Amino acid sequence: MKHRSKKPPTKKSPVRKFRFFSSPAIPYIIIAIATFTYFYEIIFSRNFLWEDILYQYYPFHHFLFNNLRQFSIPLWNPYMFAGMPFLADIQTQVFYPLNWVFALFSSSNQSLVFWLVEFKCILHIFLAGIGFYLLARELNLSRYAGITSALTFSLSSFMVMHLIHLTLISTFAWFPLILLFFYRTLFHRRLRDSLLAGICLALANLAGHPQMTLHIVYSLGLLFILYLIFNWRRERVFILKRHLPLFILAIFTGFAIAAAAYLPAYQYSLHTVRELMTYAESAETSLPPSFFISVLIPKFFGSLTASGTDSVQFWANSLSYVYWETAFYFGVVPFVLAILGIVFNRHPLRWHLLILALIALLLALGRFTPFYRLAFEILPGFDRFRIPARFIGILTFAFALFAGLGMDVFLKEKAQRRIIIPGISIFAYALLILFLLITGVLAKPFPLLKTTTIFNNALNQTAILFAFLVIALILIYLRNRYFRYAPVFASLLILLTFIDLYKFGHRFNLGTTRPEEFYPRRPFIDNLIRESKETPFRINARSGSYMVLQRNEGLIWQLELLEGYTPLKLTDYVSFEIPNEIKNNLLNVKYRINVDSLAQKIGLVPNPDFLPRAWLADTFIVIPERERILATLADPGFDYRRIVILEKSPEPAPQSNPESTPSGSVVITRRLRERIELKVETARPAILVLSEIYYPEWKALVDSKPCEILRADYCLRALALSAGTHTVIFYYDRTWFNLGVIISLLALAGTTALLLFSQRRTQRLK
């Protein structure tokens, strides 16, 4: 029998283990319960998401799911703004894998589709929490720290208040997992981790919010550079051989797999209003310096919710959306812990995150510092997006990690005074705000504080800060007194964090409007649907603030509207500013809105003067200047019914014949969403005008031969035809779509092959 030497006695830790967290599954369960509790009213359809979810994303998904169930990928959307690309509007998330899964469970039932959209939003909040927990554990943080960071990030104001912006949340929720595999790549220099980072980045890209993708990619680039700088002596031999190639591979994989969505989206972006973005427009909704108050007293300036407000009405800005775009709150306890982590935790990534947070703050301040202007002028991509305040997302991300670092200090640090310093500092800050408020000093920059209700709200919100801070300080004191029970007090701090974040934001998204109430199927809609199947026509359903149909309602009933709701609009259509009567006639509007202000009634009335979807003109004029085209169309003396305005002479050019109308006929023989076939008979050369919005991806065949589509009457399509009988086909060119799909499939196949190769190589080495 072999002699077994005795192991040396191990020194007992003064901190008792909290058995509740002994199971690896418990943190995931806690995050799931927290997410469920936060959104249970929405999950059980007691309340409903509002704003953009109702106006924009629900109609998008209703249309998309309907097409996917029929094994069709919609490229063109004829039901908004008189026609625009659908897939190329990247916000539609056509290739996002989750949509393909949800489409299998969807139907034409409005409530079901809307619930699936809501569930997808909440699912990404859960994904953000789980991803952040895994990232924290990868960075050697404790389970307590991981849960703290996960809840701080996933239930922060940035995530919860942007829940109404589905694509933003869907994109940014992948950032923790991207960063997880990014750091694994740097730490272990493995091909597999680089590819997994690329796959997560691809999913973020397909989620459809390029602005957040821009923030993610620039953050990765900065963190990569900082890692190399701080680890230069140890890692310099691997930079060119391993680090740089793997980093480039991750970024390349992320965009190559998403090429099916990004190539059409890039082409489309060249023709949207984003192409005309100025610095002043880009810097709109910058984070105001007053955030130094609201970062700890989030409703100091009032609040907004789906049903009104839960304090006083937000008064810091007349534009309501500024409230959720500039909200920067992640809880009192996480703020205390974040300071603790920044000051006392010696984690090797602390300075990396601090520099990232500082740069994100400077960018979020936008027009209030020269830093954003510099980025707008120099860095690619910044000139395509608005709202610098959205850099709050990166700032929140960094502070959530700091909170985790602080939680580990709370659990391990023995020096009592050091632990309580951050809490005392914030307490002093709160006393200062209270003093400035009571003495009237704050009323000088904010005169509305002189109003009794607004002053009382500010006082109450400051009191809430004191309440949470006092409870946190008591727990810190008890932790110092009974250090061996630190895990118990850490658990109570986590609970306090959830209560704080729940109290702050859970009511924000609780709308009361059901989709079938917002988009009721009224009898006249059925009549319009029946008519539209016989002959194509459009509807002008809006005049100012009056609407007979909601802006994106055409997507639900497949009715072609002049209205729509999306930030990515075609520049030609947005700038097509001519008198409504002429515009309606040119755009084939059969029914227009009629507002009876005296009787307070609105409805649709026939428009007897509308032009057909396709018509012939043998008289044309050429006006290259686009502003002159609009002025000519608006001229009451101009006969737009007989004379078409072209931007260049057609080849071959038919002879204008102003004394007669063209003898001929046009019949639409087949009309699909991305293909229109016509039979045209003309006795002499003529111009065929199609009342469809001009977009370069539309091509034409005349008698099976390619023919150039001319831009007519500012934003319509036209063809020059010779005398005779012609078969004309307009079709949506799928070149960029097909190329994108091929690149995506090749990238996906290559990534899969490399992952299998990496796995087999790892097994051989074992």
Secondary structure as GFF3:
##gff-version 3
##sequence-region A 1 766
A	DSSP	three_ten_helix	19	21	.	.	.	ID=ss1
A	DSSP	alpha_helix	26	43	.	.	.	ID=ss2
A	DSSP	alpha_helix	52	52	.	.	.	ID=ss3
A	DSSP	pi_helix	53	57	.	.	.	ID=ss4
A	DSSP	alpha_helix	58	69	.	.	.	ID=ss5
A	DSSP	beta_strand	76	77	.	.	.	ID=ss6
A	DSSP	beta_strand	84	85	.	.	.	ID=ss7
A	DSSP	three_ten_helix	90	92	.	.	.	ID=ss8
A	DSSP	alpha_helix	97	105	.	.	.	ID=ss9
A	DSSP	alpha_helix	110	138	.	.	.	ID=ss10
A	DSSP	alpha_helix	143	154	.	.	.	ID=ss11
A	DSSP	alpha_helix	157	161	.	.	.	ID=ss12
A	DSSP	alpha_helix	166	172	.	.	.	ID=ss13
A	DSSP	alpha_helix	175	188	.	.	.	ID=ss14
A	DSSP	alpha_helix	191	206	.	.	.	ID=ss15
A	DSSP	alpha_helix	210	230	.	.	.	ID=ss16
A	DSSP	alpha_helix	232	235	.	.	.	ID=ss17
A	DSSP	three_ten_helix	236	238	.	.	.	ID=ss18
A	DSSP	pi_helix	239	243	.	.	.	ID=ss19
A	DSSP	alpha_helix	244	256	.	.	.	ID=ss20
A	DSSP	alpha_helix	259	269	.	.	.	ID=ss21
A	DSSP	three_ten_helix	273	276	.	.	.	ID=ss22
A	DSSP	alpha_helix	279	282	.	.	.	ID=ss23
A	DSSP	alpha_helix	291	294	.	.	.	ID=ss24
A	DSSP	alpha_helix	321	326	.	.	.	ID=ss25
A	DSSP	alpha_helix	332	344	.	.	.	ID=ss26
A	DSSP	alpha_helix	350	364	.	.	.	ID=ss27
A	DSSP	three_ten_helix	366	368	.	.	.	ID=ss28
A	DSSP	alpha_helix	370	378	.	.	.	ID=ss29
A	DSSP	three_ten_helix	382	384	.	.	.	ID=ss30
A	DSSP	three_ten_helix	388	391	.	.	.	ID=ss31
A	DSSP	alpha_helix	392	412	.	.	.	ID=ss32
A	DSSP	alpha_helix	416	438	.	.	.	ID=ss33
A	DSSP	three_ten_helix	441	443	.	.	.	ID=ss34
A	DSSP	three_ten_helix	447	450	.	.	.	ID=ss35
A	DSSP	alpha_helix	452	481	.	.	.	ID=ss36
A	DSSP	three_ten_helix	483	485	.	.	.	ID=ss37
A	DSSP	alpha_helix	486	505	.	.	.	ID=ss38
A	DSSP	alpha_helix	515	518	.	.	.	ID=ss39
A	DSSP	alpha_helix	523	534	.	.	.	ID=ss40
A	DSSP	beta_strand	538	540	.	.	.	ID=ss41
A	DSSP	beta_strand	542	543	.	.	.	ID=ss42
A	DSSP	beta_strand	546	547	.	.	.	ID=ss43
A	DSSP	alpha_helix	554	557	.	.	.	ID=ss44
A	DSSP	alpha_helix	571	574	.	.	.	ID=ss45
A	DSSP	alpha_helix	580	586	.	.	.	ID=ss46
A	DSSP	beta_strand	589	596	.	.	.	ID=ss47
A	DSSP	beta_strand	601	606	.	.	.	ID=ss48
A	DSSP	beta_strand	614	617	.	.	.	ID=ss49
A	DSSP	beta_strand	619	622	.	.	.	ID=ss50
A	DSSP	alpha_helix	626	634	.	.	.	ID=ss51
A	DSSP	beta_strand	643	646	.	.	.	ID=ss52
A	DSSP	beta_strand	664	672	.	.	.	ID=ss53
A	DSSP	beta_strand	675	682	.	.	.	ID=ss54
A	DSSP	beta_strand	686	693	.	.	.	ID=ss55
A	DSSP	beta_strand	698	702	.	.	.	ID=ss56
A	DSSP	beta_strand	705	707	.	.	.	ID=ss57
A	DSSP	beta_strand	710	712	.	.	.	ID=ss58
A	DSSP	beta_strand	716	721	.	.	.	ID=ss59
A	DSSP	beta_strand	724	732	.	.	.	ID=ss60
A	DSSP	alpha_helix	735	765	.	.	.	ID=ss61
###
